């Protein structure tokens, strides 16, 4: 089997470009990151404990810098596995 030299290193992602969830995520990536990383922790701490500023600093800013890289990689791997398991059909 011989490879086409013009296609080496390229992948067909036409199915991803047609998926509405992926298109929405691509368009709203920065808004989603800001909301989930800073706004949600601030609101949870603010309404839960009455400390909006502490929620922003500790729950939003410091948790991104204090967590060791190996734990961050483990959480990312677990998240990817959980999300990908939702796309598989259930086996009996």
C-alpha positions as CSV (number, residue, x, y, z in Angstrom):
1,X,0.0,0.0,0.0
2,X,1.6,3.2,-1.1
3,X,0.7,6.6,0.5
4,X,-0.1,9.7,-1.4
5,X,2.7,12.2,-0.5
6,X,0.2,15.1,-0.7
7,X,-2.0,13.5,2.0
8,X,0.7,12.5,4.5
9,X,-0.1,14.0,7.9
10,X,-3.6,15.0,7.0
11,X,-6.8,13.6,8.5
12,X,-10.3,13.7,7.2
13,X,-12.4,15.7,9.7
14,X,-15.4,16.4,7.6
15,X,-17.6,14.5,10.1
16,X,-16.4,16.9,12.9
17,X,-17.1,19.9,10.8
18,X,-20.7,18.7,10.3
19,X,-21.4,17.9,14.0
20,X,-23.3,20.8,15.6
21,X,-21.9,20.3,19.1
22,X,-18.3,20.4,17.8
23,X,-19.1,23.5,15.7
24,X,-20.7,25.2,18.7
25,X,-17.8,24.4,20.9
26,X,-15.3,25.7,18.4
27,X,-17.2,29.0,18.1
28,X,-17.7,29.5,21.8
29,X,-14.5,28.0,23.2
30,X,-13.2,31.1,25.0
31,X,-16.6,31.9,26.5
32,X,-16.9,28.4,27.7
33,X,-13.5,28.3,29.3
34,X,-14.0,31.6,31.0
35,X,-17.4,30.5,32.3
36,X,-16.4,27.1,33.6
37,X,-13.0,28.1,35.0
38,X,-13.8,31.4,36.6
39,X,-17.4,32.3,36.7
40,X,-18.9,29.0,38.0
41,X,-16.5,28.7,40.9
42,X,-17.1,32.3,41.8
43,X,-20.8,31.9,41.8
44,X,-20.8,28.6,43.7
45,X,-18.6,30.0,46.5
46,X,-20.5,33.3,46.4
47,X,-24.0,31.8,46.8
48,X,-22.9,28.9,48.9
49,X,-20.7,30.6,51.4
50,X,-21.1,34.3,50.7
51,X,-17.6,34.8,49.5
52,X,-17.5,35.8,45.9
53,X,-14.0,37.2,46.0
54,X,-12.6,34.1,47.7
55,X,-14.4,31.9,45.1
56,X,-12.8,33.9,42.3
57,X,-9.3,33.8,43.8
58,X,-9.2,30.3,45.3
59,X,-11.7,28.5,43.2
60,X,-10.8,30.2,39.9
61,X,-7.3,31.5,39.8
62,X,-5.2,29.6,42.3
63,X,-6.5,26.1,41.5
64,X,-5.1,26.5,38.0
65,X,-1.6,27.1,39.2
66,X,-1.3,25.1,42.4
67,X,-2.4,21.7,41.1
68,X,0.6,19.5,40.1
69,X,0.9,18.6,36.4
70,X,0.6,14.9,37.0
71,X,-2.8,15.4,38.7
72,X,-3.9,17.7,35.9
73,X,-3.0,14.9,33.4
74,X,-4.9,12.3,35.4
75,X,-8.0,14.5,35.5
76,X,-7.8,15.2,31.8
77,X,-7.5,11.4,31.0
78,X,-10.4,10.6,33.3
79,X,-12.5,13.3,31.7
80,X,-11.7,12.0,28.2
81,X,-12.6,8.5,29.1
82,X,-15.9,9.5,30.7
83,X,-16.9,11.6,27.8
84,X,-16.0,9.0,25.2
85,X,-17.9,6.3,27.1
86,X,-21.1,8.3,26.5
87,X,-20.7,7.9,22.8
88,X,-20.5,4.1,22.9
89,X,-23.6,1.9,22.6
90,X,-24.5,0.0,25.7
91,X,-23.5,-3.7,25.6
92,X,-25.4,-6.4,27.4
